[in-house]
Amino acid sequence: MLPCLGMASPPASGQALLSSHHAWRFDLCALAGGWPVCAGLTPHDDHECSEGEPMDALTDKEIEVIVQRLEAWVADLEHDVSARTFYAFVILAQDFAGTKKALCTMEHIRRFVSLAQRMRAIRHVLLPDASHWTPLHDVLKLIHAEATTLTRLYGVARPACGKISRDLQREFRAAFTHATGKAYHPYGPAKTAKERVTITALWDEALRRALARFQAGGEAHALDEVMVCLPAWADRHHERWSTQGWREPSVKEVMQLVTDYLMVCEACLGTIAQIADAAVAQAPVVERAQVTPDVEQRYAEQVHALRDQIGAILLPTDAPRAQKAQLQREKTQLQQALQALLSAQEAEITRHVKKSATARHKLETLVKTASGYHDTLLRKVGKASVDVLPRMIWIYEFDRRGDDDWRAAKQEAKRFFRNVLKARAKNVAVDAQ
């Protein structure tokens, strides 16, 4: 459950600052995955949009300064809802999300998702009729996507994972039916509390058992089961919808899942890298010239037969016009059949070459993924946890031009952000001297 903020009713200016019309337009843009453009205008002026682009990554000290300011504004909003403070938070969070950030720590991520959780409650007070904004769930979706991608790439190196996945799914469905008395359906009606707990517990136990078996012996087939469990274990969508409605995960739940996922990856990545390296070394580089003779041999009999039939059709000069027309139609049909056969032959050759190249590319991607995956994941999760902050609501700059609160908040947020960047420039100048 989200914490009770104990906020007073927002003032009239707070009620007026965000109409449901604005919220509706924001949610469409958030679903599209990006910031909208309205009437030829971008969210900020050109120089402001590119403000963070030429920078090096923000340092930990600079991130700390920005996050402390965001936390201070959230504290102010929890005490007293203010249009200007709300605007300032959105603008600074958007600028922060647009910069290149350094490697995030687990503490950074915890503070980012904590901010998102607190702002979610504040947004609900300002916009009680707006559609769902689910920042913490969005971070969990990233973990599920990462687990799915890692498992898919691993499955190219270990094709046996397909059978293991089917066996595990059968075991899971049987266990679910035994525990609840119902057949498992991934979609459909919202799950009951018992069903949600059962699903999570079953996959937790399956992953724990597989990981323990792998750590005890280190065999590849034990690792296969770990990797097959990961996507289903990380997928917590069943926990979100209930008969009472949507339930956003807590900060503790998000951080626990991120921590557990990192722990599993750290235990397995060394062996994954070895398997991927061996698979790349054994994967042949299939050239077109290697595939063509075998495919042509399979099609040779049909191709020769059609060509013989086409060659056998003669068009006598003294034959009636109707007969000539009939013979010409038959010849055309045979030529079309031959062309279709040759096209199918060419497509099969291309398919063989492409399949081999794709498999090798996936194996090479797996090698790169396994290298430095811990730091890469922290960056991705950190970016996702920052990016959700400004997406709480979209305010069209075109609509807010006459709003004094908007103008003052924008100046305040921009001035603060510029000061952070100027401090970087001053430090660089001092070091150079």
N, C-alpha and C positions, 0 to 999 in steps of 0.2 A: 504494500500500500504506500502511496505517496504520503510524505509527512504533512501534517496540518500546519499551515503557515500562520494561521490566526490573523490574516490581513483584514483590515477594515474595507468597507465598500469603496471602490475607486471613485475619485471625484468626478465631477461632470466632465472635465476636460479629458479624463482618462476614458470615460465612456464614449466620448465622441471621437477619440483619436483613431479608433480602428473600427470601421464598419464591417458588418458581415460580408459586404460586397468585396472589400479589400481582402478579407480572409479567404473567401471563395477563390479569388483570382490567384492568391499565393499558393493555395493547395494544388491547383492545376499545374502551376509552374514547378512546384516541388516534385510532383509526380513525374514531370518531364525530365527531372534530374538536373535542372540548371536554373540560372537566373534569367528572368524574362527581359525582353526589350519592349518598351511601350512607346508608340508614336515616334519611332526613330531615336529614342533616347536610351542610353545605357544606364545601369544603376548609378554610376558616378561619372564625373567628367573624365575625358580621355587621360589627363595627367594623373588622375586619382586611380583609374583602373590599372595603370601600369606602374603604380607607385612601388609595389613589392617585387616586380619582375626582375630588375637588374640586381637586386640584393643577393648577397650570399645568404645561407641559411641563418635564421635567427638563432642567437645563442641562448643557452639556458637562462642567463640573467635577463635577457630581453623578453623571453617567454614568461618568466616569473613576473616581471613588471606588468605585462599586459594582463596576465591571468589575475593578478592581485586587483587590478582596476576593475575587471569584469566581476570579480567576486564582491568588490565593494559596492558596485552598482546593484547587484542582485540583492545584497543585504539591504540597501536603501529601498528597493522595490518591495521587498518582503515587509518592510516597516510601513511604507507609504507608496502606493501606486502613483507613479508620475509619468506623464506622457514623454517629457523631455528625457528622463532617465532611461525609459524603455527604448526610445529612439536611439539614444547614445549607445546602449548596449548592442543593439542590432547592427549599427554602423561599424562600431569597433570590432565586433565579432566577425563581420563580413570581411573587413580589411585583414584581420588576423588569419582568417581561413584562406585568403588569397595569397598569402606569403609562403615562401619556402621555409619550412620549419626544420629545426634540427631533429635528431633522433629523439623520439619521445620516450620517456621513462614510464614505468607503470604508475608512478605517482602523478605524472602529468595527465595520463589517461584518466585516472580516478577523479582528478579535479575537473577535467573537461566534462565527463559524464555526470558528475555531481552538479555542475552548473546547468547542464541540459535538463536534469531532473527538476531542479528548483525553478528554472524558467518555464518548464512545462506547466507547473502548477500556477505560476503567475499568468501565463498565457490563457489558461482556462478561466481565470478570474476576469481577464479583460475581454475574452471572446468565448463565453460559455456555449455559444451555438456553433462555433467553428468545428470543422471536421478534425479528425484525429491528427495529432503530430506525435510521432513515435520515435524520438531520438535514440533512446537506449536500445530499443528493438532494432533500429537501423544498424547499430554497432554489432549486435548479435548476428544480424544477417550477414555482415561482412565475414565473421568467423565461419559461419556455415558455408559461404561461398568459397572461402580459402580452403576449408577442409574438402569440399567437393572437387575443387580444381586439383589439389594435391593428390587425392585418391584417383582421379581420372588419369592423371599423368603416370602415376605409379602402376596403374592397371595395364598400361602399354608395355611396361617392362615385365610385368607378372600377369600374363593372361589368365592364370588360374584364379585370380581374384573374382572373376565373373561367377564361377560355380560357388565359391565361398560366400559371396553376397547373396545368392539365391538360397543357399542353405540357412544362412543367418536370418534372412527374412522369414523363412518358414518357421524356424524356431521361435522368432519373436512373435509371430502371429499366433502360434499355438500357445505360447506362454501368456499372451494378452487375453486370449479367449479363456484360458484356464483361470486367470486371476479375476476377470470381470464378467465372464459368462456371455460376452458379446464378441462378434467377429470384428476384426480391426478394419477400419476404413480411414485412409489418410485424410479424406475430406468429408464433407457432409455436415451433420449437426455438430454443434459445439460439444466438446468432451466434458464429462463430469469431472469433479475434483478427483475422484478415485481413478478415473481413466487417465487423467493428466499425470498424476503421480506415478501410476503404473508404467506408462510409456517412458517417462524419464528414468525411473528406477531400472527398468529392464535394459535400456541402452547403457546406463551407467555401469551396471553389473557386467554387461557383455564386454565393454571396453576395458574395465578393470581386470577382468579375467584374461582377456587377450594380451593386455600389456604385461601382466605378471608372467604369463607363459613365455612371452618374448624375452623379457628381461632375465628369466631364469635360464633359458637355453640359447637365445640369440638366433634361432633358426628363421629362415626366410618365410617358411609357411606360417609361422606364428606372427610374423610381421604383417603378412597378408591379411590376417584376421583383424589386426589392429587398424590397418588402413581402411578396410571395408567398414568397420564400425564407426569411423570418425564422422562421415557426413550425417548419418542418422543420429549419432550422439549429439552433434552440434546443432541439429535442426530442432529448435524449441518452439516452432510455430504453434504446436498443440497447447502450449502453456499460456498463450496470449488471449485466445478467445474462450470465454466460458458462458454459461447461461446468464451470468450477471453482466456480460459485456466485455469490453477490452480491458486487459490488465497489462500495464507497462511493467517490464522487469525493473528491479531495484538496482542501485549502483553496486550493491554487494553481489547480486547475481551476475551482473555483467563482468565485474572484475574477477569473480570466481571462474567463470567460463573462460575468459582470456587467459588466466593463470594456468588452468588445467590444460588448455589447448597447447600453450607454450611448453608445459611440462612433458606432454606426450610427444610433441615434436622434438624436443631436445633429446629424449630417450631414443628416438627412432631415426633421426636425420643422418647419423653416421652410416648406418646400415643402408638406408635409402640411397645415399650417395654412392656407396659401393655397388649396389645392385644396378643403379642407373649407369655408372661408368662401364660396368661389365656388359650391360645390354647395348650401349652405344658401340663398344668395341666389336661386338658380335653382329650388330645390325649391318647387313650388306648395303652397299650403295648401288641401287638398281638403276642401270642405264637403259635407255630406250632400245638400244641395239641388242641388249641381252634378252629382253622380253619379246621383241617382235617375232623372231623365228618360231617360238613355241606357239604363240597365238595364231600366226599365219598358218601353221601346220594344222591346227584344229579347224580352221575355216577353209582350208585348201579344197577339200572335196566339193563343198557346196559352191565355192567360187568357180571352179572348173566346170561343174555341171551347168551353171547358169550361162557361163560364157559359151559353152558348146551349144546350148539351146539357142542363144542369140545368133551365133554364127550359122546355125542350121536354117534359120528363117531367111528365105530369099524372096525378093519382090520381082516376079517376072514382068517384063515390060508389056507383054501382050495380054496380061490378066485383066479381068473386068475391074472397074473402079471399086466396087463394093468389096471384092476379094482383097485388093491392095490395101484398102482401108482397114479391113479386119486383121491382115497380117501386120500392118504397121502398129495397130493397137496392141497386139500380142508382143511384138518386139519392144514396144515402149514399156509395157508392164514388166517384162523380163529385165530390161535395163534399170528400171526403178528398183526392182527387187535386188539386183546386183549392187546398186549404189547403196541401198539400205544395209545389205550384208557387209559391204566394205566399211560403211560408217560404224556399224556395230563392232567390227574388228578393230578399227582405229580407237573407238571408245574404250574397249577392253584393254588395249595396250596402254592408253593414257591412264586408265584407272589403276592398273598394276603399278605403274611408275609413281603416280601420285600417292597411292596408298603407302608405298615404301617410303617415299620422301616425307609424308606426314608423320608416319610412325617414328622415323629417325628424328624429325624435328621435335616431336613430343619428348622423346628420350633426352635430347640435348637440353630442352627446356627444363626437364626434371633435374638434370645435373645442375643447371644454373639456380633453380629454385632451392635445391637442398643446400647450396652454398650461401651462407649468410642469411638463412631463412628467418632466424630469430629477430635480427635487426630489421629485416624487410617487413616482417609482420608488425613489429612495433610501430614502424613508420606508417603503415597502412591503417592500423587501428587508431593511432594518434591522429592521423589526418581525418579519418571518418568521425572521430569524436569531436574534433574541432569544427568540421564542416557542418555538423547538425546545428551548431549554435545559432548562426544567422538565419537558419531556415524556419525559425519559429513563426515568422510572418513576413510577408513581403509588402513593402510600402512603396508604391510608385512615387518616384521623385516628382513626376509631372503633377500628381495629385496633391503633393504636399508643399508646393512652392509658396503658397500663401500662408503656411502654418509657421508661426513664430517658434513654437516648440521644436518643430523639425529643423528649422534653420539653426537655432541655437545648439541643439544636440549634435547636429552634423559638424558645426564648427568646433565644438568641444572635443568630439571623438577624433576628428581629423587632426586637430592641434596636438592632442595627446600622442597619436600615432606618429606624427611627424617628429615630435620631440624624442621618441624612442629611436627613430632612424638618425636624427641629428646626433644623439649621444654616441651612436656607432661611428659616425663620421669623425667626431671629435677624438674618439679613442684611437682611430686609425691614424689621424694626423699627428697625435702625440707620439704614437709608436714610431712613425716615420722619422720624426725629429730625433 
